[in-house]
Amino acid sequence: MKITVVVDNALPIGVRQPFLAEHGLSLLIEHAGKKVLLDTGQSLTVVSNLGLLGVPPSALDALVLSHGHHDHTGGLFHVLQYARKRIPIHAHERVFAPRYSVRNQERRFIGIPHAQELLTTLGAEWHFTTKPAEILPGLWISGEIPRTTDYETGDTNLVICGADGCDCKDDFQDDSSLFYAGSRGLVVIGGCTHAGLVNTVKYGLKVTGASRLAGWIGGTHLGPVSKQQQEKTIAQLASFAPDFVAANHCTGFAMMAKLRECFGEKFIPAFVSTVIEA
C-alpha cells in the first residue's frame, strides 16, 4: 500500500514542484490496483496537487470522508466537478450534521460547505455506514468508533447545533478512520481522529484482528486538546511500539516536536507530497 499526502497545512523543505498547502487534509491511498482519496482539503488545492502527482480526479475509484468539517470536505465539490463521473463516497450517516467552532465568543460554521443534493448531482454516490466495512481487500472504513478511554475528551470549542437550536459539545459520532491490516500489523489512516487516537487504534486492532500497530498516518488533533490528553495519548502510543508515526494537519508543530522527541527517526512529518509505504 502506498499513501501520498495530497493536502496538508505545510510543505516540506526543498519540494521541487509547485504544490499548494492549506489548512486541511487529503490523503491518496493506492492499493490493490485502486486509488482511494481520504478527505479533500477545503478548496481547489486538492485538484491542483493531484494533477502534480499525475492522478487526475477522473482516475479516482472511491472517496472516503473522515468527518464533516470543511477543511476535510470543502474540496469535494471540485474533485467531483473535475472527475466528471460517478464516484462512490464512503462516510458516516451523520457527516452532514451542522457544525460550528466557538472561540472568543465568535460562532463560526465549519461543516460541509456544499449541500448533499448538489454533490449528488455532480456524481457523488453515497455509501453511508455506522459499522466497519471493507472497501478494498484488507482496507476497512471504521464506521463509528467506540469511546473507551476516559482521558480522550476532545476539543470543547467544537460544537454541534442541536434540535432545539442550542449548541452542545460535538461528540463526533461520524469520526471515521481507515484500517489496513498488512504483513507488519495494523496501519491506521486518520483524518482528525476526533474519536481519540487511542480509541481508534484499539478499535482498529479489534476490527482487523491485527496483533500490533505497525503505523499511524494522518491528523491526531492533539494540538487543541488538554495537556493531560496530549501526555497520556503519546505515552499510550509509545506503548504500542509502532514502526512509524506520520502525523500532520491538526497535530500542530508543538505536538509534532513531542512526537519526534518520543519516536526519533520513526516519526515522519507528513507534509504535502510525502509518500509512505505501508
C-alpha positions as CSV (number, residue, x, y, z in Angstrom):
1,M,0.0,0.0,0.0
2,K,1.2,3.5,-0.9
3,I,-0.1,6.6,0.8
4,T,0.7,10.1,-0.5
5,V,-0.2,13.3,1.3
6,V,-2.1,15.4,-1.2
7,V,-3.2,18.3,1.1
8,D,-1.7,19.4,4.4
9,N,-1.1,22.6,6.3
10,A,2.6,22.6,5.3
11,L,5.1,21.9,2.5
12,P,8.4,20.1,3.1
13,I,11.7,21.9,2.7
14,G,13.1,21.6,-0.8
15,V,9.9,20.5,-2.6
16,R,10.6,21.0,-6.3
17,Q,7.1,21.1,-7.7
18,P,4.6,24.0,-7.1
19,F,2.5,22.1,-4.6
20,L,0.0,24.2,-2.6
21,A,-0.6,24.0,1.2
22,E,-3.7,24.9,3.1
23,H,-5.3,24.2,6.5
24,G,-6.8,20.9,5.5
25,L,-6.1,17.2,4.8
26,S,-6.3,14.8,1.9
27,L,-4.5,11.5,1.5
28,L,-4.2,9.3,-1.6
29,I,-4.3,5.6,-0.9
30,E,-3.1,3.3,-3.7
31,H,-3.9,-0.4,-3.1
32,A,-5.0,-3.5,-5.0
33,G,-4.9,-1.6,-8.2
34,K,-7.3,1.1,-7.0
35,K,-7.0,4.8,-6.0
36,V,-8.9,6.0,-2.9
37,L,-8.9,9.5,-1.7
38,L,-9.4,10.1,2.1
39,D,-10.8,13.7,2.5
40,T,-10.4,16.5,0.1
41,G,-8.9,19.6,1.9
42,Q,-11.0,22.7,1.8
43,S,-10.6,24.1,-1.7
44,L,-9.4,23.6,-5.3
45,T,-5.9,22.8,-3.8
46,V,-6.7,19.1,-3.9
47,V,-7.2,19.1,-7.6
48,S,-4.1,21.1,-8.3
49,N,-1.9,18.8,-6.1
50,L,-3.5,15.7,-7.6
51,G,-2.5,16.9,-11.0
52,L,1.1,17.4,-10.0
53,L,1.1,13.9,-8.7
54,G,-0.2,12.6,-12.0
55,V,-3.5,11.5,-10.6
56,P,-6.4,13.5,-12.1
57,P,-9.7,13.2,-10.2
58,S,-11.1,11.1,-13.1
59,A,-8.5,8.4,-12.0
60,L,-10.0,8.0,-8.6
61,D,-12.0,4.9,-7.8
62,A,-13.6,6.0,-4.5
63,L,-13.5,8.6,-1.8
64,V,-13.8,8.4,2.0
65,L,-14.8,11.3,4.3
66,S,-13.4,11.1,7.8
67,H,-15.9,13.6,9.2
68,G,-18.0,16.6,8.3
69,H,-15.6,19.5,8.7
70,H,-15.0,22.0,5.9
71,D,-11.2,21.5,5.9
72,H,-11.7,17.8,5.0
73,T,-14.7,18.1,2.7
74,G,-14.6,21.6,1.0
75,G,-12.6,20.3,-1.9
76,L,-15.1,17.5,-2.7
77,F,-17.1,19.8,-4.9
78,H,-14.0,20.4,-7.1
79,V,-13.0,16.8,-7.2
80,L,-16.4,15.8,-8.4
81,Q,-16.5,18.7,-10.9
82,Y,-13.2,17.7,-12.5
83,A,-13.8,13.9,-12.3
84,R,-16.9,14.1,-14.4
85,K,-18.1,10.7,-13.4
86,R,-19.9,9.0,-10.6
87,I,-17.7,8.1,-7.6
88,P,-18.6,6.1,-4.5
89,I,-18.2,8.1,-1.4
90,H,-17.9,6.3,2.0
91,A,-18.9,8.2,5.1
92,H,-20.9,8.1,8.3
93,E,-24.6,8.9,8.0
94,R,-24.2,12.0,10.2
95,V,-21.4,13.6,8.2
96,F,-23.7,16.5,7.1
97,A,-24.6,17.5,10.7
98,P,-24.4,21.3,11.3
99,R,-21.1,22.0,12.9
100,Y,-19.6,25.1,14.5
101,S,-16.5,26.4,16.2
102,V,-17.0,28.7,19.2
103,R,-13.9,30.7,20.1
104,N,-13.6,34.1,21.8
105,Q,-17.4,34.4,21.8
106,E,-17.4,34.0,18.0
107,R,-19.6,31.3,16.5
108,R,-18.5,30.1,13.0
109,F,-19.9,27.4,10.7
110,I,-17.3,24.8,9.9
111,G,-19.5,22.0,8.5
112,I,-19.6,20.7,4.9
113,P,-19.9,23.8,2.7
114,H,-22.0,22.2,-0.1
115,A,-25.4,20.7,0.1
116,Q,-25.7,16.9,-0.3
117,E,-28.1,17.3,-3.2
118,L,-25.6,19.4,-5.1
119,L,-22.8,16.9,-4.6
120,T,-25.0,14.1,-5.6
121,T,-25.8,16.0,-8.9
122,L,-22.1,16.3,-9.5
123,G,-21.6,12.5,-9.3
124,A,-21.4,11.5,-5.6
125,E,-22.7,8.0,-4.9
126,W,-23.2,8.0,-1.1
127,H,-22.4,4.9,0.9
128,F,-23.3,5.7,4.5
129,T,-22.3,3.4,7.3
130,T,-22.0,3.3,11.1
131,K,-20.3,-0.1,11.1
132,P,-16.9,-1.3,9.8
133,A,-16.9,-2.1,6.1
134,E,-14.2,-3.5,3.9
135,I,-13.9,-1.2,0.9
136,L,-10.8,-2.8,-0.7
137,P,-9.0,-6.1,0.2
138,G,-7.7,-5.6,3.7
139,L,-8.7,-1.9,3.8
140,W,-11.6,-1.0,6.2
141,I,-13.5,2.1,6.9
142,S,-14.0,2.1,10.7
143,G,-17.6,3.3,11.0
144,E,-18.4,4.7,14.4
145,I,-15.5,4.3,16.9
146,P,-16.3,3.3,20.5
147,R,-15.1,5.7,23.2
148,T,-13.3,3.5,25.8
149,T,-10.6,5.9,27.2
150,D,-11.6,8.4,30.0
151,Y,-8.9,11.0,29.0
152,E,-9.7,11.4,25.3
153,T,-12.2,14.2,25.9
154,G,-11.5,16.2,22.7
155,D,-11.8,19.8,21.8
156,T,-14.5,21.7,23.8
157,N,-14.6,24.6,21.3
158,L,-16.1,22.4,18.6
159,V,-19.9,22.2,18.8
160,I,-23.0,20.9,17.0
161,C,-26.3,22.6,16.7
162,G,-28.9,20.5,18.5
163,A,-32.6,20.0,17.5
164,D,-33.5,22.8,19.9
165,G,-31.2,25.3,18.2
166,C,-28.7,25.3,21.1
167,D,-25.0,24.4,20.8
168,C,-23.6,21.3,22.6
169,K,-20.2,19.7,22.5
170,D,-19.7,17.8,19.3
171,D,-19.4,14.0,20.1
172,F,-18.2,13.3,16.5
173,Q,-20.2,10.1,16.0
174,D,-19.2,10.4,12.4
175,D,-15.5,10.4,13.0
176,S,-14.1,7.6,10.9
177,S,-10.6,6.3,10.0
178,L,-9.2,3.7,7.6
179,F,-7.7,0.5,8.9
180,Y,-5.3,-1.6,6.9
181,A,-4.1,-5.0,8.1
182,G,-0.7,-5.6,6.4
183,S,2.0,-8.1,6.9
184,R,3.6,-6.0,9.7
185,G,0.3,-5.3,11.5
186,L,-2.3,-2.6,11.6
187,V,-1.9,0.7,9.8
188,V,-4.3,3.5,10.9
189,I,-5.0,6.2,8.3
190,G,-6.9,9.0,10.1
191,G,-8.4,12.4,9.3
192,C,-8.5,14.4,12.5
193,T,-9.1,11.5,14.9
194,H,-11.7,13.3,17.0
195,A,-12.7,10.0,18.4
196,G,-9.3,9.8,20.1
197,L,-6.1,8.3,18.8
198,V,-6.0,5.5,21.4
199,N,-9.7,4.7,20.9
200,T,-9.1,4.5,17.2
201,V,-6.1,2.2,17.4
202,K,-7.7,-0.2,19.8
203,Y,-10.8,-0.4,17.6
204,G,-8.6,-1.0,14.5
205,L,-6.9,-3.9,16.2
206,K,-10.3,-5.4,17.0
207,V,-11.8,-4.8,13.6
208,T,-8.9,-6.2,11.6
209,G,-7.7,-8.9,14.1
210,A,-4.1,-7.5,13.8
211,S,-1.9,-8.2,16.7
212,R,0.1,-5.0,16.8
213,L,0.1,-1.4,15.5
214,A,2.5,-1.1,12.6
215,G,2.0,2.6,11.8
216,W,-0.1,5.7,12.1
217,I,-0.8,8.2,9.3
218,G,-2.8,11.5,9.5
219,G,-4.1,14.1,11.8
220,T,-4.2,13.5,15.6
221,H,-6.0,16.6,16.8
222,L,-3.5,16.6,19.7
223,G,-2.8,20.3,19.2
224,P,-6.0,21.7,20.6
225,V,-6.8,19.2,23.4
226,S,-5.8,19.3,27.1
227,K,-2.3,18.7,28.3
228,Q,-3.4,15.6,30.1
229,Q,-4.8,14.1,26.9
230,Q,-1.7,15.0,25.0
231,E,0.6,13.4,27.5
232,K,-1.4,10.2,28.1
233,T,-2.1,9.7,24.4
234,I,1.6,10.0,23.4
235,A,2.5,7.6,26.3
236,Q,0.0,5.1,25.1
237,L,1.0,5.4,21.5
238,A,4.6,4.8,22.5
239,S,3.5,1.6,24.3
240,F,2.0,0.3,21.0
241,A,5.6,0.4,19.7
242,P,4.7,1.3,16.1
243,D,7.2,1.1,13.2
244,F,6.4,4.7,12.2
245,V,4.2,7.7,13.2
246,A,3.4,10.0,10.2
247,A,1.5,12.9,11.8
248,N,0.2,16.2,10.2
249,H,-2.6,18.7,10.0
250,C,-4.3,19.2,13.4
251,T,-1.4,17.7,15.3
252,G,0.3,21.1,15.5
253,F,4.0,21.8,15.4
254,A,4.4,21.6,19.2
255,M,3.0,18.2,19.3
256,M,4.9,17.1,16.2
257,A,8.1,18.1,18.1
258,K,6.9,16.0,21.0
259,L,6.3,13.0,18.7
260,R,9.7,13.5,17.1
261,E,11.3,13.5,20.6
262,C,9.4,10.4,21.6
263,F,9.8,8.3,18.4
264,G,13.0,9.7,16.9
265,E,13.6,8.5,13.3
266,K,10.3,6.6,13.4
267,F,8.5,9.9,13.3
268,I,7.6,11.3,9.8
269,P,6.4,14.9,9.4
270,A,3.7,14.1,6.8
271,F,3.6,17.3,4.8
272,V,2.3,17.7,1.2
273,S,3.8,15.2,-1.3
274,T,5.2,12.9,1.5
275,V,4.9,9.2,0.4
276,I,4.6,6.4,3.0
277,E,4.8,2.7,2.0
278,A,2.8,0.6,4.4
